[in-house]
Amino acid sequence: MIYFGSFFAGIINGLFASGAGQILVFILIFILKEDTYKSRKLSVFAIGITSILTLLRYIKTIDTNIKNMLIVGIIGILFGTVGTKLMKKINKNILNICSGVLIVVLSIIKLIRS
């Protein structure tokens, strides 16, 4: 079942270029009943690998600004590490509520803009 969830999240990420991590977390926590913190760690790892592979694909096919990519990558790694450390200090129920609110708000914004 975890493989199907990962496959589904990857397809959603490929189609819409966002939200796969949240979908994977939802599947792991609410459908497969996995631990909240483990689910989020797995999601970050899976999306990280996917992002790296996508980056390598784009570098070969699209004219890219390597300097900007490095700056954004370093900032992302730095604050991703900070976020991971902060996540451990937040109650898992609050973490799930914050994720749900974030998804709803981003979905509404996306609907309004399209």
N, CA, C and O atoms as CSV, one atom per row, in Angstrom:
chain,resi,resn,atom,element,x,y,z
A,1,MET,N,N,0.826,-1.199,0.000
A,1,MET,CA,C,0.000,0.000,0.000
A,1,MET,C,C,0.872,1.265,0.000
A,1,MET,O,O,0.527,2.256,-0.644
A,2,ILE,N,N,1.997,1.229,0.721
A,2,ILE,CA,C,2.874,2.407,0.779
A,2,ILE,C,C,3.446,2.710,-0.609
A,2,ILE,O,O,3.663,3.874,-0.948
A,3,TYR,N,N,3.687,1.687,-1.397
A,3,TYR,CA,C,4.211,1.891,-2.746
A,3,TYR,C,C,3.154,2.544,-3.631
A,3,TYR,O,O,3.466,3.417,-4.441
A,4,PHE,N,N,1.905,2.118,-3.473
A,4,PHE,CA,C,0.823,2.721,-4.238
A,4,PHE,C,C,0.675,4.199,-3.859
A,4,PHE,O,O,0.490,5.051,-4.729
A,5,GLY,N,N,0.756,4.496,-2.558
A,5,GLY,CA,C,0.661,5.889,-2.104
A,5,GLY,C,C,1.777,6.738,-2.676
A,5,GLY,O,O,1.547,7.873,-3.095
A,6,SER,N,N,2.971,6.203,-2.697
A,6,SER,CA,C,4.114,6.929,-3.254
A,6,SER,C,C,3.941,7.133,-4.758
A,6,SER,O,O,4.242,8.204,-5.287
A,7,PHE,N,N,3.461,6.110,-5.431
A,7,PHE,CA,C,3.206,6.201,-6.871
A,7,PHE,C,C,2.174,7.290,-7.153
A,7,PHE,O,O,2.364,8.114,-8.047
A,8,PHE,N,N,1.073,7.291,-6.382
A,8,PHE,CA,C,0.013,8.274,-6.542
A,8,PHE,C,C,0.541,9.684,-6.294
A,8,PHE,O,O,0.239,10.601,-7.058
A,9,ALA,N,N,1.324,9.866,-5.234
A,9,ALA,CA,C,1.888,11.184,-4.917
A,9,ALA,C,C,2.829,11.645,-6.028
A,9,ALA,O,O,2.837,12.823,-6.384
A,10,GLY,N,N,3.613,10.735,-6.572
A,10,GLY,CA,C,4.522,11.085,-7.665
A,10,GLY,C,C,3.774,11.516,-8.916
A,10,GLY,O,O,4.183,12.459,-9.595
A,11,ILE,N,N,2.682,10.829,-9.222
A,11,ILE,CA,C,1.868,11.200,-10.387
A,11,ILE,C,C,1.276,12.594,-10.186
A,11,ILE,O,O,1.309,13.419,-11.099
A,12,ILE,N,N,0.736,12.861,-8.996
A,12,ILE,CA,C,0.152,14.175,-8.708
A,12,ILE,C,C,1.225,15.254,-8.821
A,12,ILE,O,O,0.978,16.317,-9.389
A,13,ASN,N,N,2.407,14.990,-8.287
A,13,ASN,CA,C,3.494,15.967,-8.366
A,13,ASN,C,C,3.883,16.210,-9.817
A,13,ASN,O,O,4.123,17.350,-10.215
A,14,GLY,N,N,3.947,15.150,-10.604
A,14,GLY,CA,C,4.304,15.300,-12.007
A,14,GLY,C,C,3.265,16.084,-12.795
A,14,GLY,O,O,3.613,16.853,-13.690
A,15,LEU,N,N,1.993,15.894,-12.468
A,15,LEU,CA,C,0.932,16.586,-13.185
A,15,LEU,C,C,0.796,18.048,-12.778
A,15,LEU,O,O,0.618,18.924,-13.624
A,16,PHE,N,N,0.881,18.301,-11.489
A,16,PHE,CA,C,0.582,19.642,-10.989
A,16,PHE,C,C,1.798,20.382,-10.436
A,16,PHE,O,O,1.700,21.571,-10.134
A,17,ALA,N,N,2.927,19.715,-10.297
A,17,ALA,CA,C,4.174,20.317,-9.814
A,17,ALA,C,C,4.045,20.895,-8.412
A,17,ALA,O,O,4.768,21.825,-8.055
A,18,SER,N,N,3.145,20.361,-7.626
A,18,SER,CA,C,3.045,20.789,-6.227
A,18,SER,C,C,2.119,19.856,-5.472
A,18,SER,O,O,1.274,19.184,-6.063
A,19,GLY,N,N,2.286,19.824,-4.179
A,19,GLY,CA,C,1.342,19.119,-3.336
A,19,GLY,C,C,1.600,17.650,-3.103
A,19,GLY,O,O,0.911,17.036,-2.288
A,20,ALA,N,N,2.566,17.061,-3.786
A,20,ALA,CA,C,2.778,15.626,-3.637
A,20,ALA,C,C,3.222,15.258,-2.231
A,20,ALA,O,O,2.826,14.217,-1.707
A,21,GLY,N,N,4.027,16.090,-1.627
A,21,GLY,CA,C,4.478,15.812,-0.260
A,21,GLY,C,C,3.319,15.786,0.707
A,21,GLY,O,O,3.252,14.910,1.569
A,22,GLN,N,N,2.403,16.732,0.580
A,22,GLN,CA,C,1.236,16.765,1.451
A,22,GLN,C,C,0.320,15.578,1.194
A,22,GLN,O,O,-0.250,15.020,2.131
A,23,ILE,N,N,0.175,15.188,-0.067
A,23,ILE,CA,C,-0.661,14.031,-0.383
A,23,ILE,C,C,-0.047,12.768,0.207
A,23,ILE,O,O,-0.756,11.936,0.772
A,24,LEU,N,N,1.266,12.625,0.079
A,24,LEU,CA,C,1.949,11.463,0.636
A,24,LEU,C,C,1.785,11.425,2.153
A,24,LEU,O,O,1.523,10.366,2.722
A,25,VAL,N,N,1.937,12.570,2.806
A,25,VAL,CA,C,1.766,12.633,4.261
A,25,VAL,C,C,0.342,12.243,4.642
A,25,VAL,O,O,0.137,11.484,5.589
A,26,PHE,N,N,-0.643,12.760,3.907
A,26,PHE,CA,C,-2.039,12.419,4.181
A,26,PHE,C,C,-2.264,10.914,4.075
A,26,PHE,O,O,-2.883,10.311,4.951
A,27,ILE,N,N,-1.762,10.313,3.004
A,27,ILE,CA,C,-1.930,8.872,2.799
A,27,ILE,C,C,-1.274,8.093,3.933
A,27,ILE,O,O,-1.866,7.162,4.477
A,28,LEU,N,N,-0.057,8.474,4.284
A,28,LEU,CA,C,0.672,7.749,5.326
A,28,LEU,C,C,0.010,7.879,6.696
A,28,LEU,O,O,-0.098,6.895,7.427
A,29,ILE,N,N,-0.434,9.089,7.048
A,29,ILE,CA,C,-0.982,9.311,8.391
A,29,ILE,C,C,-2.417,8.808,8.514
A,29,ILE,O,O,-2.731,8.058,9.438
A,30,PHE,N,N,-3.282,9.208,7.601
A,30,PHE,CA,C,-4.707,8.955,7.778
A,30,PHE,C,C,-5.203,7.649,7.154
A,30,PHE,O,O,-6.195,7.087,7.616
A,31,ILE,N,N,-4.538,7.167,6.127
A,31,ILE,CA,C,-4.979,5.919,5.508
A,31,ILE,C,C,-4.167,4.736,6.029
A,31,ILE,O,O,-4.726,3.700,6.390
A,32,LEU,N,N,-2.833,4.899,6.067
A,32,LEU,CA,C,-1.980,3.789,6.518
A,32,LEU,C,C,-1.673,3.825,8.020
A,32,LEU,O,O,-1.052,2.904,8.550
A,33,LYS,N,N,-2.110,4.890,8.702
A,33,LYS,CA,C,-1.963,5.029,10.163
A,33,LYS,C,C,-0.505,4.981,10.630
A,33,LYS,O,O,-0.201,4.409,11.677
A,34,GLU,N,N,0.389,5.585,9.846
A,34,GLU,CA,C,1.800,5.685,10.220
A,34,GLU,C,C,1.990,6.866,11.180
A,34,GLU,O,O,1.122,7.732,11.286
A,35,ASP,N,N,3.116,6.893,11.868
A,35,ASP,CA,C,3.456,7.978,12.782
A,35,ASP,C,C,3.614,9.292,12.010
A,35,ASP,O,O,4.183,9.313,10.918
A,36,THR,N,N,3.111,10.375,12.581
A,36,THR,CA,C,3.142,11.684,11.919
A,36,THR,C,C,4.554,12.111,11.563
A,36,THR,O,O,4.810,12.526,10.433
A,37,TYR,N,N,5.468,12.015,12.512
A,37,TYR,CA,C,6.828,12.504,12.284
A,37,TYR,C,C,7.563,11.634,11.259
A,37,TYR,O,O,8.278,12.156,10.404
A,38,LYS,N,N,7.391,10.330,11.340
A,38,LYS,CA,C,8.015,9.436,10.359
A,38,LYS,C,C,7.461,9.708,8.963
A,38,LYS,O,O,8.205,9.702,7.982
A,39,SER,N,N,6.162,9.946,8.880
A,39,SER,CA,C,5.531,10.216,7.588
A,39,SER,C,C,6.086,11.474,6.952
A,39,SER,O,O,6.351,11.504,5.750
A,40,ARG,N,N,6.261,12.503,7.749
A,40,ARG,CA,C,6.789,13.765,7.220
A,40,ARG,C,C,8.245,13.605,6.789
A,40,ARG,O,O,8.658,14.164,5.773
A,41,LYS,N,N,9.017,12.849,7.556
A,41,LYS,CA,C,10.417,12.605,7.175
A,41,LYS,C,C,10.495,11.843,5.859
A,41,LYS,O,O,11.305,12.172,4.992
A,42,LEU,N,N,9.660,10.834,5.713
A,42,LEU,CA,C,9.647,10.058,4.476
A,42,LEU,C,C,9.235,10.926,3.294
A,42,LEU,O,O,9.793,10.816,2.202
A,43,SER,N,N,8.255,11.785,3.527
A,43,SER,CA,C,7.789,12.679,2.463
A,43,SER,C,C,8.892,13.622,2.014
A,43,SER,O,O,9.112,13.800,0.816
A,44,VAL,N,N,9.584,14.223,2.965
A,44,VAL,CA,C,10.683,15.142,2.623
A,44,VAL,C,C,11.768,14.401,1.849
A,44,VAL,O,O,12.302,14.926,0.872
A,45,PHE,N,N,12.092,13.199,2.275
A,45,PHE,CA,C,13.114,12.409,1.587
A,45,PHE,C,C,12.679,12.093,0.147
A,45,PHE,O,O,13.446,12.285,-0.796
A,46,ALA,N,N,11.448,11.609,-0.006
A,46,ALA,CA,C,10.955,11.224,-1.333
A,46,ALA,C,C,10.883,12.424,-2.269
A,46,ALA,O,O,11.284,12.328,-3.429
A,47,ILE,N,N,10.382,13.539,-1.783
A,47,ILE,CA,C,10.271,14.733,-2.620
A,47,ILE,C,C,11.664,15.297,-2.922
A,47,ILE,O,O,11.898,15.841,-4.001
A,48,GLY,N,N,12.579,15.165,-1.970
A,48,GLY,CA,C,13.955,15.613,-2.211
A,48,GLY,C,C,14.604,14.859,-3.351
A,48,GLY,O,O,15.229,15.460,-4.225
A,49,ILE,N,N,14.458,13.549,-3.346
A,49,ILE,CA,C,15.012,12.726,-4.429
A,49,ILE,C,C,14.360,13.100,-5.766
A,49,ILE,O,O,15.040,13.261,-6.779
A,50,THR,N,N,13.035,13.234,-5.747
A,50,THR,CA,C,12.319,13.605,-6.966
A,50,THR,C,C,12.781,14.960,-7.485
A,50,THR,O,O,12.959,15.145,-8.689
A,51,SER,N,N,12.972,15.899,-6.577
A,51,SER,CA,C,13.414,17.243,-6.969
A,51,SER,C,C,14.799,17.212,-7.598
A,51,SER,O,O,15.046,17.899,-8.590
A,52,ILE,N,N,15.692,16.429,-7.037
A,52,ILE,CA,C,17.047,16.327,-7.584
A,52,ILE,C,C,17.012,15.729,-8.997
A,52,ILE,O,O,17.682,16.225,-9.903
A,53,LEU,N,N,16.234,14.670,-9.174
A,53,LEU,CA,C,16.132,14.051,-10.501
A,53,LEU,C,C,15.499,15.005,-11.513
A,53,LEU,O,O,15.923,15.068,-12.667
A,54,THR,N,N,14.490,15.742,-11.076
A,54,THR,CA,C,13.855,16.721,-11.958
A,54,THR,C,C,14.824,17.824,-12.327
A,54,THR,O,O,14.870,18.251,-13.480
A,55,LEU,N,N,15.599,18.291,-11.359
A,55,LEU,CA,C,16.598,19.322,-11.607
A,55,LEU,C,C,17.597,18.859,-12.667
A,55,LEU,O,O,17.927,19.610,-13.585
A,56,LEU,N,N,18.071,17.632,-12.538
A,56,LEU,CA,C,19.025,17.111,-13.523
A,56,LEU,C,C,18.403,17.054,-14.912
A,56,LEU,O,O,19.081,17.307,-15.908
A,57,ARG,N,N,17.140,16.728,-14.980
A,57,ARG,CA,C,16.444,16.686,-16.272
A,57,ARG,C,C,16.316,18.084,-16.868
A,57,ARG,O,O,16.553,18.277,-18.061
A,58,TYR,N,N,15.943,19.058,-16.041
A,58,TYR,CA,C,15.783,20.423,-16.532
A,58,TYR,C,C,17.116,21.039,-16.965
A,58,TYR,O,O,17.161,21.775,-17.950
A,59,ILE,N,N,18.182,20.751,-16.253
A,59,ILE,CA,C,19.486,21.302,-16.614
A,59,ILE,C,C,19.871,20.870,-18.022
A,59,ILE,O,O,20.466,21.646,-18.771
A,60,LYS,N,N,19.536,19.638,-18.385
A,60,LYS,CA,C,19.890,19.124,-19.704
A,60,LYS,C,C,18.991,19.657,-20.812
A,60,LYS,O,O,19.417,19.706,-21.965
A,61,THR,N,N,17.766,20.055,-20.502
A,61,THR,CA,C,16.823,20.398,-21.558
A,61,THR,C,C,16.438,21.870,-21.628
A,61,THR,O,O,15.931,22.316,-22.658
A,62,ILE,N,N,16.661,22.634,-20.571
A,62,ILE,CA,C,16.222,24.027,-20.538
A,62,ILE,C,C,17.412,24.905,-20.166
A,62,ILE,O,O,18.216,24.539,-19.308
A,63,ASP,N,N,17.521,26.059,-20.811
A,63,ASP,CA,C,18.577,27.017,-20.469
A,63,ASP,C,C,18.326,27.516,-19.044
A,63,ASP,O,O,17.306,28.151,-18.776
A,64,THR,N,N,19.250,27.229,-18.140
A,64,THR,CA,C,19.057,27.569,-16.729
A,64,THR,C,C,20.175,28.466,-16.221
A,64,THR,O,O,21.282,28.473,-16.759
A,65,ASN,N,N,19.868,29.214,-15.187
A,65,ASN,CA,C,20.840,30.059,-14.524
A,65,ASN,C,C,21.362,29.294,-13.306
A,65,ASN,O,O,20.704,29.242,-12.267
A,66,ILE,N,N,22.540,28.708,-13.443
A,66,ILE,CA,C,23.110,27.852,-12.399
A,66,ILE,C,C,23.304,28.628,-11.093
A,66,ILE,O,O,23.072,28.085,-10.013
A,67,LYS,N,N,23.723,29.883,-11.183
A,67,LYS,CA,C,23.948,30.683,-9.973
A,67,LYS,C,C,22.659,30.800,-9.157
A,67,LYS,O,O,22.668,30.575,-7.947
A,68,ASN,N,N,21.557,31.150,-9.814
A,68,ASN,CA,C,20.274,31.258,-9.107
A,68,ASN,C,C,19.837,29.915,-8.529
A,68,ASN,O,O,19.300,29.852,-7.423
A,69,MET,N,N,20.071,28.845,-9.286
A,69,MET,CA,C,19.696,27.517,-8.797
A,69,MET,C,C,20.483,27.152,-7.541
A,69,MET,O,O,19.927,26.584,-6.601
A,70,LEU,N,N,21.761,27.474,-7.525
A,70,LEU,CA,C,22.574,27.177,-6.341
A,70,LEU,C,C,22.122,27.987,-5.129
A,70,LEU,O,O,22.032,27.457,-4.021
A,71,ILE,N,N,21.839,29.273,-5.340
A,71,ILE,CA,C,21.387,30.121,-4.232
A,71,ILE,C,C,20.071,29.606,-3.659
A,71,ILE,O,O,19.932,29.463,-2.445
A,72,VAL,N,N,19.110,29.330,-4.530
A,72,VAL,CA,C,17.816,28.815,-4.079
A,72,VAL,C,C,17.983,27.457,-3.395
A,72,VAL,O,O,17.351,27.193,-2.372
A,73,GLY,N,N,18.831,26.602,-3.957
A,73,GLY,CA,C,19.077,25.288,-3.365
A,73,GLY,C,C,19.684,25.375,-1.982
A,73,GLY,O,O,19.257,24.666,-1.071
A,74,ILE,N,N,20.682,26.241,-1.813
A,74,ILE,CA,C,21.325,26.395,-0.506
A,74,ILE,C,C,20.340,26.939,0.525
A,74,ILE,O,O,20.288,26.454,1.655
A,75,ILE,N,N,19.560,27.946,0.135
A,75,ILE,CA,C,18.556,28.499,1.046
A,75,ILE,C,C,17.527,27.434,1.410
A,75,ILE,O,O,17.133,27.317,2.571
A,76,GLY,N,N,17.089,26.652,0.413
A,76,GLY,CA,C,16.121,25.585,0.668
A,76,GLY,C,C,16.652,24.541,1.633
A,76,GLY,O,O,15.937,24.109,2.538
A,77,ILE,N,N,17.903,24.130,1.448
A,77,ILE,CA,C,18.517,23.141,2.347
A,77,ILE,C,C,18.652,23.706,3.753
A,77,ILE,O,O,18.347,23.025,4.732
A,78,LEU,N,N,19.106,24.945,3.853
A,78,LEU,CA,C,19.297,25.586,5.157
A,78,LEU,C,C,17.981,25.662,5.939
A,78,LEU,O,O,17.903,25.214,7.083
A,79,PHE,N,N,16.958,26.229,5.312
A,79,PHE,CA,C,15.694,26.401,6.020
A,79,PHE,C,C,14.909,25.097,6.125
A,79,PHE,O,O,14.082,24.950,7.025
A,80,GLY,N,N,15.153,24.157,5.228
A,80,GLY,CA,C,14.563,22.829,5.368
A,80,GLY,C,C,15.091,22.130,6.609
A,80,GLY,O,O,14.346,21.448,7.312
A,81,THR,N,N,16.384,22.302,6.874
A,81,THR,CA,C,16.987,21.735,8.075
A,81,THR,C,C,16.413,22.392,9.335
A,81,THR,O,O,16.105,21.707,10.310
A,82,VAL,N,N,16.274,23.714,9.309
A,82,VAL,CA,C,15.686,24.430,10.445
A,82,VAL,C,C,14.248,23.964,10.666
A,82,VAL,O,O,13.845,23.707,11.800
A,83,GLY,N,N,13.475,23.854,9.582
A,83,GLY,CA,C,12.089,23.411,9.680
A,83,GLY,C,C,11.972,22.008,10.256
A,83,GLY,O,O,11.062,21.732,11.038
A,84,THR,N,N,12.881,21.125,9.876
A,84,THR,CA,C,12.865,19.761,10.398
A,84,THR,C,C,13.116,19.743,11.898
A,84,THR,O,O,12.479,18.989,12.633
A,85,LYS,N,N,14.039,20.569,12.344
A,85,LYS,CA,C,14.317,20.642,13.789
A,85,LYS,C,C,13.127,21.225,14.550
A,85,LYS,O,O,12.814,20.775,15.652
A,86,LEU,N,N,12.464,22.223,13.965
A,86,LEU,CA,C,11.292,22.821,14.612
A,86,LEU,C,C,10.111,21.854,14.636
A,86,LEU,O,O,9.325,21.854,15.584
A,87,MET,N,N,9.987,21.033,13.596
A,87,MET,CA,C,8.870,20.090,13.508
A,87,MET,C,C,8.827,19.167,14.716
A,87,MET,O,O,7.745,18.826,15.193
A,88,LYS,N,N,9.986,18.760,15.214
A,88,LYS,CA,C,10.049,17.846,16.352
A,88,LYS,C,C,9.466,18.466,17.621
A,88,LYS,O,O,9.071,17.743,18.535
A,89,LYS,N,N,9.409,19.795,17.685
A,89,LYS,CA,C,8.933,20.477,18.885
A,89,LYS,C,C,7.438,20.788,18.850
A,89,LYS,O,O,6.874,21.243,19.845
A,90,ILE,N,N,6.793,20.543,17.702
A,90,ILE,CA,C,5.379,20.859,17.544
A,90,ILE,C,C,4.559,19.587,17.738
A,90,ILE,O,O,4.903,18.532,17.204
A,91,ASN,N,N,3.481,19.690,18.499
A,91,ASN,CA,C,2.573,18.569,18.716
A,91,ASN,C,C,2.044,18.076,17.373
A,91,ASN,O,O,1.716,18.878,16.499
A,92,LYS,N,N,1.961,16.749,17.209
A,92,LYS,CA,C,1.578,16.201,15.907
A,92,LYS,C,C,0.166,16.601,15.485
A,92,LYS,O,O,-0.086,16.741,14.288
A,93,ASN,N,N,-0.754,16.788,16.413
A,93,ASN,CA,C,-2.107,17.226,16.038
A,93,ASN,C,C,-2.092,18.644,15.478
A,93,ASN,O,O,-2.772,18.937,14.495
A,94,ILE,N,N,-1.316,19.517,16.105
A,94,ILE,CA,C,-1.189,20.893,15.610
A,94,ILE,C,C,-0.514,20.901,14.247
A,94,ILE,O,O,-0.891,21.669,13.362
A,95,LEU,N,N,0.481,20.048,14.084
A,95,LEU,CA,C,1.183,19.929,12.807
A,95,LEU,C,C,0.223,19.501,11.692
A,95,LEU,O,O,0.268,20.044,10.588
A,96,ASN,N,N,-0.634,18.541,11.980
A,96,ASN,CA,C,-1.610,18.080,10.986
A,96,ASN,C,C,-2.635,19.169,10.662
A,96,ASN,O,O,-3.017,19.334,9.504
A,97,ILE,N,N,-3.079,19.908,11.672
A,97,ILE,CA,C,-4.038,21.000,11.437
A,97,ILE,C,C,-3.394,22.081,10.573
A,97,ILE,O,O,-4.011,22.572,9.628
A,98,CYS,N,N,-2.148,22.453,10.898
A,98,CYS,CA,C,-1.444,23.475,10.107
A,98,CYS,C,C,-1.298,23.029,8.652
A,98,CYS,O,O,-1.479,23.831,7.736
A,99,SER,N,N,-0.974,21.761,8.439
A,99,SER,CA,C,-0.846,21.242,7.072
A,99,SER,C,C,-2.175,21.317,6.338
A,99,SER,O,O,-2.224,21.718,5.176
A,100,GLY,N,N,-3.251,20.932,7.013
A,100,GLY,CA,C,-4.572,20.984,6.396
A,100,GLY,C,C,-4.980,22.394,6.023
A,100,GLY,O,O,-5.494,22.630,4.930
A,101,VAL,N,N,-4.749,23.339,6.938
A,101,VAL,CA,C,-5.079,24.744,6.667
A,101,VAL,C,C,-4.257,25.254,5.492
A,101,VAL,O,O,-4.783,25.947,4.621
A,102,LEU,N,N,-2.983,24.920,5.461
A,102,LEU,CA,C,-2.110,25.345,4.370
A,102,LEU,C,C,-2.609,24.822,3.023
A,102,LEU,O,O,-2.646,25.565,2.043
A,103,ILE,N,N,-2.988,23.558,2.975
A,103,ILE,CA,C,-3.488,22.984,1.722
A,103,ILE,C,C,-4.763,23.691,1.276
A,103,ILE,O,O,-4.916,24.010,0.097
A,104,VAL,N,N,-5.681,23.938,2.214
A,104,VAL,CA,C,-6.944,24.601,1.868
A,104,VAL,C,C,-6.679,26.011,1.336
A,104,VAL,O,O,-7.233,26.400,0.308
A,105,VAL,N,N,-5.835,26.777,2.031
A,105,VAL,CA,C,-5.536,28.148,1.615
A,105,VAL,C,C,-4.877,28.162,0.238
A,105,VAL,O,O,-5.264,28.946,-0.629
A,106,LEU,N,N,-3.883,27.298,0.035
A,106,LEU,CA,C,-3.201,27.256,-1.258
A,106,LEU,C,C,-4.140,26.803,-2.374
A,106,LEU,O,O,-4.035,27.281,-3.504
A,107,SER,N,N,-5.048,25.892,-2.068
A,107,SER,CA,C,-6.018,25.445,-3.067
A,107,SER,C,C,-6.963,26.580,-3.463
A,107,SER,O,O,-7.273,26.756,-4.642
A,108,ILE,N,N,-7.414,27.342,-2.477
A,108,ILE,CA,C,-8.297,28.469,-2.760
A,108,ILE,C,C,-7.573,29.508,-3.617
A,108,ILE,O,O,-8.138,30.024,-4.581
A,109,ILE,N,N,-6.337,29.808,-3.267
A,109,ILE,CA,C,-5.552,30.773,-4.051
A,109,ILE,C,C,-5.389,30.271,-5.484
A,109,ILE,O,O,-5.541,31.042,-6.432
A,110,LYS,N,N,-5.084,29.003,-5.644
A,110,LYS,CA,C,-4.902,28.431,-6.977
A,110,LYS,C,C,-6.191,28.474,-7.784
A,110,LYS,O,O,-6.162,28.739,-8.986
A,111,LEU,N,N,-7.326,28.216,-7.132
A,111,LEU,CA,C,-8.617,28.286,-7.820
A,111,LEU,C,C,-8.946,29.719,-8.253
A,111,LEU,O,O,-9.454,29.935,-9.353
A,112,ILE,N,N,-8.662,30.682,-7.399
A,112,ILE,CA,C,-8.950,32.079,-7.704
A,112,ILE,C,C,-8.088,32.552,-8.879
A,112,ILE,O,O,-8.571,33.282,-9.744
A,113,ARG,N,N,-6.839,32.147,-8.913
A,113,ARG,CA,C,-5.924,32.604,-9.971
A,113,ARG,C,C,-6.151,31.919,-11.304
A,113,ARG,O,O,-5.698,32.413,-12.336
A,114,SER,N,N,-6.843,30.791,-11.303
A,114,SER,CA,C,-7.008,30.082,-12.589
A,114,SER,C,C,-8.313,30.399,-13.273
A,114,SER,O,O,-8.586,29.878,-14.355
